[in-house]
Structures are given as C-alpha cells and as structure tokens.
Amino acid sequence: MALIMRNGEFVKKHDGFTIMELLVVLLLIALLASIVTPVVTKSIVRAKESTLKENLFVMRKAIDDYYADNARYPEQINELVEQRYLRFIPVDPVTDQPQWNFSYVDSDEQGQGIIDIHSESTKQASDGSHYNDW
C-alpha cells in the first residue's frame, strides 16, 4: 500500500492486479498446459515402449544363454534368476505387472521349456502393432 497525493490530500493506493490482468495470465497458463500435455504423454508412452523392448531383448538373450550352457530351455522363468542369468524378472512397463506370456517348446531334441517371451498387454503400440506381438 502506498500514499499518493490527490487534490492536496494523501490517499491510500492499493497495489495489485486487476481482474483482467489475472484472467490474461490464467489464460496463458492454460494455453501452455494444453500444448505441453500431449508432448509429455507421448514421451511417457515412448519411454514405456523402449523399456518393454529392452526387457524383452534381455530376457530373450538370457533364455538363449541358458540354452547354450545347459542344452535345454528353462522350465520356469525363475530358473534364470536362480542361476544368475538375470538379477530379477522385470515388470512389464505397459501393464505394470511382473507377468509375461511364454512360448514353450516340447520336443525330443530341444527338451521342454520356455523358448520365447511376450508382453501380456493387448494394447496397440504407437507404431500400430500390438505389444503382445513384440
């Protein structure tokens, strides 16, 4: 608050913003938020997809390494952790669950066990494919 001289008298002047100034600022903030929100959402989806691809690659490599060392595929995914091919079974970043779909082999030559792994999500990825097809 400040004192100003008006018509020979000191009058209190209230400093502050007018309602129009406040509305303009709020409008600008809303406009910026509406521009930023889709960008942030897309980057989160891309990060999850990238993490899913990396998790699948690492687990498939661990399955292949297990087969190369043991001449058979692991019967359960936990065998990869127990024998230190993986430190832990990662969480599926799309479903946020530590559950995966497995493809099993059952033959006399290769034995029984997990031969491939996929996401449980049936959602569509940003490239048009489905996560469970990766």
Secondary structure, DSSP 4 states (H G I P E B T S, - for coil): -EEEEETTEEEEE-----HHHHHHHHHHHHHHHHHHHHHHHHHHHHHHHHHHHHHHHHHHHHHHHHHHHHSS--SSTHHHHHTTS-SSPPPBTTTTBS--EEEEEEETTTEEEEEEEE-S--PBPTTSSBGGG-
